[in-house]
Amino acid sequence: MLSLNQKLNWVYGIGSAFILLIAMLIYMEVYYVAAIIPLFLIIVGIGFFKLDWMLYLIILSTPLSLNLEQMEFGLGIILPTEPLIFGAMVVFLGRLFYDHRFDAAVFKHPISIGIFIHLIWVGFTVIPSEMPVVSIKFFLSRLWFVVVFFYLMTKFFKYPENINKFFWLYIIPLMIVIIYTVYQHAIRGFEEKPAHWVMQPFFKDHTSYGALLAFYIPVLVGYLFNPGFRWNLKFIAFNVLLIFILGIILSYTRAAWLSLVAALGVYILIKLRIRLWLLLTTGFFVLAAFFTFQEQIFMKLEKNRQDSSGDLSEHVESMSNVATDASNLERINRWNCALRMFEERPVFGWGPGTYKFQYAPFQSSQELTIISTNFGDLGNAHSEYLGPLAEMGILGMLSIIAIIILFYWRAVLLYYKLEIKELKVLVMTAITGFTTYVTHGFLNNFLDTDKASLPFWGFMALVVAIDVYHKNKKDPIVER
């Protein structure tokens, strides 16, 4: 135990170091950092006493967060969430180091082990990176997202009343964004082109916006079938669901619509208890048929000349247009660049976060489109799987795929074992919501953002927490 004089010496020492740091930053004219540091220290101070409050604030502010780099402020920081997330990580790791209290069952869980291996590989590929500074920033960002949204969130979900808080603290501000977006769209006559950007400054474009709406639609549907909720709460959830459906229709995000169909398919497969061997056999024959008739399939697709349109039926039809639709062709261009980058550096890749800076020389003149660019300002690899393949080699892609497989394995088994209906609904909600994103991940990648990372890692944390803390309980435990 420190004496009073020793405590005072610590206060004087930290205070002096803090004043010196602020003075140096002002002298170096890094004014925005000097302004952020006091706020950061206040947040960390609150976190030491009320870490759950900090987590509430992070979840609530994430849908409304602003990326200053995308807003052309020249600062690669997301406010207010990144300082909050970093502060929460510091507090959580500090507490873990100080009192050594964290459930070993969480660390030993297969999903947790998969995530830990992924983090190790991401960190390792920073060393041979073509752009070490970019890769270090990417690794730190991935680290604090995982530490807070997965490991800290599992402790958060240890208390069942926090599960609904987790959902609604994200859904309510996201609903505000939807209302704002629909209003901005309405004053522009609901035209298709403005639908691509009217969600700014909260979302960069309609693809990320649509992906997050799709992520939470299964959550709202789950509330309608949760026996633990009274009719008035279900009525509220139903009306919020209608707002989300309106938002996703007007987003004109084809990948998001497709992801909801995939989620419905996964739901049907789980409810029907389709055997894994049957799924694998079916998948094998589908792939075999594709490669056998690929020439005829591509000839058929090339006959589709329907571009993106304000007409919803035509917009859906444009999904398979690989002949003239610029959006589809640009995705193919980015995917081929990722594959060529992988071929050149198959083991370690080009470095985490470097795709958009390195892909330009790998573009083929025959694949360039009217929206092609050499600056990576229109998205990255447009794939959560090919992006890591190019940036972190074959193990980078396999580590992401392994995490996804581990999630489905544990979540589906957990769903079948649970006896409490409310928990079964929550797990199915997590599975179907997660499915929307992993489907969307074939066409886009947003895990470098706070908005997508929170539900992606958070839904995994929910499954792990139920598996570790709640699966053997017999009485309803979800807050009504």
PyMOL commands that set and color helices and strands:
alter all, ss='L'
color gray80, all
select helices_A, chain A and resi 4-27+31-49+51-64+81-99+104-108+110-125+132-156+161-186+194-196+206-224+231-250+254-271+276-292+294-302+312-320+326-344+355-358+360-362+386-417+421-440+450-470
alter helices_A, ss='H'
color red, helices_A
select strands_A, chain A and resi 66-67+78-79
alter strands_A, ss='S'
color yellow, strands_A
deselect
rebuild
show_as cartoon
